[in-house]
Amino acid sequence: MPSWKELKRFCERDGWELYKDTDHYYYRKADENGNIRRTKVSRGSGQIRPHMWKEILKKQLQVTEEYFNKVI
């Protein structure tokens, strides 16, 4: 499972916009259809739990794990 740091790196490399920087990092990205995808990245240093990671990939990032690994 990736770490929160790797998720942050993915967002930065994949062109996501940091729109809020508080106790978490909040990123957003518009797709070709104008839909806005959003994700929240913890400032923690640990790994993302497996169940949570699957939900982040599917519902927030909307990318495959292969694509994520290629970008980071």
PyMOL commands that set and color helices and strands:
alter all, ss='L'
color gray80, all
select helices_A, chain A and resi 4-13+50-61+65-71
alter helices_A, ss='H'
color red, helices_A
select strands_A, chain A and resi 17-21+24-30+36-42
alter strands_A, ss='S'
color yellow, strands_A
deselect
rebuild
show_as cartoon
